[in-house]
Amino acid sequence: MPHSRKATGTRALVVGINSASRRDLDLVPPNTCTAGGGGQAAFLRVERDEMLPFVPAEFGGDASQRALFGHSHGGGFVLFAMLADTPGRHAFRHYLACDASLGCYYDTAIGWLDAYAAAQRTRPVRLMLSHASQGNVLSNVPWAEALAARRLEGLDFRAQAYTGSHGGIVPQAVSDGLTWLRAAG
């Protein structure tokens, strides 16, 4: 069943994409941690142009409340997607990046941020960037600081630290992220 109801009465439609076999190609730019990479722009186009129109046509939902969640390479993809979208034409309103593998391509990820900040300062979206104390803290914290330093107008940004392992923080990060998004209305 595509809809679920929590005790709060909030309805959510969750669409999962199993990208495990292609994550090293589809979710990241060329990088130092995995072979391949460079497919993130094509993956975003497929997501935005093919999948997103299909979901509401089949299941309904409020397009103005879309959220994109990703962990590890998926977390980096979330950041790419947020900064790659044309201002005012965001495929998503909310972005949840969990322990993004930014250390594998840190300079490239700073480049995404610099290119966007130079072109447009307004970003009317929300981003929660979480990281694990035993995960990608050494790249996520400086990237979060670099983002905050750009003072992008309209960006509602939250950096969230968790004690735990790279994969171990996912349930809490998802729960906290959804609570944060729900509070925004």
Buried (B, 14 or more C-beta within 10 A) or exposed (E): EEEEEEEEEEEBBEEEBEBEEEBBBBBBBBBEEBEEBEBBEEBBEEBBEEEBEEBEEEEEBEEEBBBBBBBBBBBBBBBBBBBBBEBEEBBBBBBBBBBBBBBBBBEBBBEBBEEBBEEEBEBEBBBBBBBBEBBBBEBBBBBBEBBEEBEBEEBBBBBBBBEBEBBBBBEBBBEBBBEBBEEEE
